[in-house]
Amino acid sequence: MEADQQTQEIRNSVRKICSEFGEDYWRELDRNSGYPTDFVKEITQTGFLGCLIPESYGGAGLGLVEACAILEEISRSGGHPGAAHAQMYVMGSVLRHGTEEQKQRYLPAVAAGELRLQSFGVTEPSTGTDTTSLKTTAQKEGDRYIVNGQKVWISRVQHSDLMVLLARTKPIEKRTSKTDGLSCFIVDLRGAEERGLTIKPIDAMINHHSCELFFDNFQIPAENLLGEEHKGFKAILDGMNAERILIGSECIGDARYFIDKASAYAKERIVFGRPIGQNQGISFPIANAYAQTEAAALMVDKAARLFDTGTPCGAEANMAKMLAADASWKAGDICLQTHGGFGISREYHIERKLRETRLYQIAPISTNLILSYISEHVLGMPRSF
Ligand SMILES: Cc1cc2nc3c(=O)[nH]c(=O)nc-3n(C[C@H](O)[C@H](O)[C@H](O)COP(=O)(O)OP(=O)(O)OC[C@H]3O[C@@H](n4cnc5c(N)ncnc54)[C@H](O)[C@@H]3O)c2cc1C
């Protein structure tokens, strides 16, 4: 089957699933801080969540282009892929840096939906974006590592069986480079709260199930080290490019959702005896958001294709995420404006989607840090920090 035809068929199937989980489903979850268990189960069982896992480990063996199509369709339907997307990019770290034993142990079970690999523990309260300065320590003692420290904003920990954790295994004063001395671990979250992990949900603007984590002499078996000791930053780095591209595709889905809604409403809402879309003050901003979204979508697609062929794509992944996040935020603002007062009403779903898409100016990496990357790594200007 032609690749484009296959992607279109994937889109059609995802749309069909999403049609069973309408916007009211997501609004109720948002209202009650609920987790979309049934939806996640459905996209796991149909193989979409494990699409990036190779067939030899029980997955569909697809690429990032197809994964992007899946997330975009979920967003475009009015849903929120944030409830599940981490499994796609966290899995990549296990696939690329795990031992054969780790891959055999986890990936088939993740693909089958028996294990949930939904959580990624990097950010800390006192270091934030400055990841390589993180302070959580993992000290080796015999056949285990003892973890002490704190993480913040770690999403879905309460809805995941496994988490990939980044911690310091070498004192910061002994590191030989900024990224030296950090290691990655596969943490089994089942029963972890009885073993020294305290989890505190954060009351937040969006329903993202993010938590504070406190590690108090928490033990991880040494065999759960992911990749080489002290070189864990590398193990998460290529996962970060995948994450940025996938988030970019979610933003494209959000932007298209907003543009669909805004243009439909502009055609049907009659004020002063004519459709509001007849006023160019209404139609031009929507048309402009459409053009910007289509341009951003090209960059997301370019980045995904580079990633799938193993070509370096740091610049494209960053630009894709930034352009798509800007497009969705702008489209959301225009969609709300087009709806006038009704845009504020929860019944119209726009305010929820606008809150959700706002996150992507900040996470997983903020716009400033992307501009900083382009300034330094693409344009060769001096590093600012
Ligand atoms: C809902 C949500 C879910 C999240 N989920 C996860 C998760 O699952 N796992 C995880 O590890 N993390 C997660 N995060 C954390 C997220 O990755 C961080 O919030 C993000 O990287 C920004 O870090 P910070 O919040 O510490 O901001 P800070 O680093 O404190 O930055 C604050 C502001 O200052 C700006 N800034 C900082 N330094 C510079 C500079 N040198 N130049 C210019 N501007 C600068 C930033 O752009 C930002 O706007 C999540 C966050 C949120 C809000």
The ligand as a Gaussian input file, in Angstrom:
#p B3LYP/6-31G(d) Opt

LIG

0 1
 C        0.974000      20.590000      32.266000
 C        2.450000      20.299000      32.248000
 C        2.863000      18.985000      32.036000
 C        4.229000      18.694000      32.085000
 N        4.626000      17.369000      31.978000
 C        5.931000      17.063000      32.202000
 C        6.351000      15.694000      32.264000
 O        5.547000      14.769000      32.087000
 N        7.660000      15.435000      32.529000
 C        8.571000      16.413000      32.743000
 O        9.728000      16.117000      32.997000
 N        8.204000      17.727000      32.691000
 C        6.917000      18.072000      32.430000
 N        6.523000      19.389000      32.384000
 C        7.518000      20.439000      32.653000
 C        7.823000      21.286000      31.428000
 O        8.671000      20.599000      30.559000
 C        8.443000      22.599000      31.970000
 O        7.404000      23.313000      32.619000
 C        9.046000      23.431000      30.881000
 O       10.177000      22.777000      30.348000
 C        9.467000      24.807000      31.403000
 O       10.202000      24.684000      32.597000
 P        9.801000      25.534000      33.897000
 O        8.328000      25.406000      34.082000
 O       10.649000      25.109000      35.024000
 O       10.113000      27.017000      33.500000
 P       11.433000      27.831000      33.828000
 O       12.637000      27.068000      33.394000
 O       11.372000      28.296000      35.223000
 O       11.254000      29.083000      32.866000
 C       10.287000      30.108000      33.142000
 C       10.222000      31.054000      31.958000
 O       11.509000      31.652000      31.772000
 C       11.951000      31.431000      30.443000
 N       13.414000      31.210000      30.448000
 C       14.145000      30.418000      31.279000
 N       15.434000      30.456000      30.947000
 C       15.544000      31.284000      29.874000
 C       16.627000      31.712000      29.043000
 N       17.873000      31.308000      29.263000
 N       16.356000      32.550000      28.018000
 C       15.088000      32.994000      27.795000
 N       14.032000      32.618000      28.533000
 C       14.246000      31.767000      29.558000
 C       11.215000      30.207000      29.942000
 O       11.072000      30.261000      28.542000
 C        9.863000      30.314000      30.668000
 O        8.976000      31.083000      29.900000
 C        5.176000      19.725000      32.288000
 C        4.734000      21.043000      32.468000
 C        3.401000      21.337000      32.450000
 C        2.962000      22.761000      32.717000

